[in-house]
Amino acid sequence: MVDKNKGQDIIKLVESLIESEIFYTGQASMRQYHWKKSGDIVSVLEQDVPYLLEKRLGKKFCCGDGTNKIFQIASGGNHA
């Protein structure tokens, strides 16, 4: 999927993993994103994705199982 306004932007689909409404402003693009609940999938500019994937619940990783992740790339989430 290509953003009609930018023409060159690569979009990735990002899924929320927590049962909570999330509003996020992209660190690179300053674009506003909104997930309403767990499992919601939102189109995100590729440049904002690394920051989202770093987000965790709590201050540190627990036991290496990844259960404190807030976002993940959705299946088929790599679009040009």
N, C-alpha and C positions, 0 to 999 in steps of 0.2 A: 504494500500500500504506500503510495507517495502522497505527501502533503501538497495539496494544490497551491498553497500560498508560497511554499519554499522551492518546490520543484526538485531539489536535490536531497531532501531529508530522508533518512532511513528510519522506518518505524518498527518498533518491536512491541510485541504484546506482553504485558506484565500483569501477573495475577497476584492478588492479595491473598495471604495465607492466614490472616487473623480476622476474627469475627468482630470487626469494628469499622466504623466509617473513617476513612483516611483522606485527608486533603494534603497535597504535597506540591511544593513549588520546585520545579526542576533546577538543580544547581547550575547547570550549564546554560539552559535556554530561558530560564525564568518563567516557563510555561506552567500553568496550573493543571494539576491532575486530581482526579477524584475517584475513589473506590468506595462503594456503598456498603459492602459486606465481604466476608470471606468468599473466595472463588470468583469475585468480579475480575474481569479482564479489561485493561485499559491500554489504548495505543499510546506509546511513549516514544519520544524522540530518542534515537540511539545514544546521543551524547549524554542524556540524563540517566540511562539505564545503570551504569556502574555504581552511581551513588545510591540508587534504590536498592540494588542487590546487596549493598553493604549494611543496610539498615537491619538492626536486631532489636528484639525485646530484651530489656535489661542491659547491664553494662559490660558483660563479658560472655564469651561462648561457654556453653555448659556441656561438658563431657564429649564434645566433638560430634554430637548427633545432629546438629543443624536444626533442632526443633524451635529455636528462637528466631528463625528467619521470618521476616515480614512479607517479602516479595520473592517471586520466582518468575523466570521466563515461562510463559504459557506454551503449551504444545503448539508447534507451528508458528512460534512467535518471532520469526526472523523474516521480515518483508522488505522488499526494495521498491 
